[in-house]
Amino acid sequence: MSMTEFVVRDAILPTLDATTREGVIRELIGSLHSAGHFPNTDLEDIVRAVLRREQLGSTGIGRTIAIPHSRHASVTRLIGTVGVSRAGVPFDSIDGEPVHVLVLLISPQDRPGDHLRALECVVQTMRDDAVVESLRNAGNNDDIWRLIGGGGTA
């Protein structure tokens, strides 16, 4: 699996504006909505689902990375996006460091296997410190798309 199989290219945010965990989650969900996802869905319900998951334990996995995620009835297939915070966001990460690279995942409630495979794919991609550093410095959506395995700009 490649991250490009579930990341919505038009929802990538190379510069997040929010400065809090809840704020960046809202911004990422809003970006997916702006890209045409979650029609006729209460976005607050999706935000609450992701924040409930965060209450179970931070999805800040360390090394400036977080993978906020949840399952939700509003999607029929796994979707996600990538966002970069230049300043860093406090996320209660396991290493105590602020988060700069966020990968949001929303999956159907009846597809736990896809959800777990996507989490594994993100972790695998982010193991490379050079990729994480390049994501942090990416200038635009196309740069991020290439870094997560998307090839050219077309």
GIGIRA-V468425 format. One record per backbone hydrogen bond with DSSP energy under -0.5 kcal/mol. CO is the residue of the C=O (numbers start at 0). NH is the residue of the N-H. If there is no record, write none. Layout:
# GIGIRA-V468425
co->CO nh->NH
co->CO nh->NH
This chain:
# GIGIRA-V468425
co->1 nh->4
co->2 nh->5
co->2 nh->6
co->5 nh->79
co->6 nh->8
co->7 nh->10
co->8 nh->11
co->11 nh->13
co->12 nh->83
co->18 nh->89
co->19 nh->23
co->20 nh->24
co->21 nh->25
co->22 nh->26
co->23 nh->27
co->24 nh->28
co->25 nh->29
co->26 nh->30
co->27 nh->31
co->28 nh->32
co->29 nh->33
co->30 nh->34
co->31 nh->36
co->32 nh->35
co->37 nh->40
co->40 nh->42
co->41 nh->44
co->41 nh->45
co->42 nh->46
co->43 nh->47
co->44 nh->48
co->45 nh->49
co->46 nh->50
co->47 nh->51
co->48 nh->52
co->49 nh->53
co->50 nh->54
co->51 nh->55
co->52 nh->55
co->52 nh->56
co->53 nh->56
co->58 nh->60
co->58 nh->66
co->59 nh->93
co->61 nh->64
co->63 nh->99
co->63 nh->100
co->64 nh->60
co->64 nh->61
co->65 nh->102
co->67 nh->104
co->69 nh->106
co->71 nh->74
co->78 nh->105
co->79 nh->7
co->80 nh->103
co->81 nh->12
co->82 nh->101
co->83 nh->15
co->83 nh->85
co->88 nh->98
co->92 nh->95
co->98 nh->88
co->99 nh->84
co->99 nh->101
co->100 nh->65
co->101 nh->82
co->101 nh->103
co->103 nh->80
co->104 nh->69
co->105 nh->78
co->106 nh->71
co->107 nh->110
co->110 nh->114
co->111 nh->115
co->112 nh->116
co->113 nh->117
co->114 nh->118
co->115 nh->119
co->116 nh->120
co->117 nh->121
co->118 nh->122
co->119 nh->123
co->120 nh->124
co->121 nh->125
co->122 nh->126
co->123 nh->126
co->124 nh->127
co->126 nh->128
co->127 nh->130
co->127 nh->131
co->128 nh->132
co->129 nh->133
co->130 nh->134
co->131 nh->135
co->132 nh->136
co->133 nh->137
co->134 nh->137
co->139 nh->143
co->140 nh->144
co->141 nh->145
co->142 nh->146
co->143 nh->147
co->144 nh->149
co->145 nh->148
co->145 nh->150
co->147 nh->2
co->147 nh->3
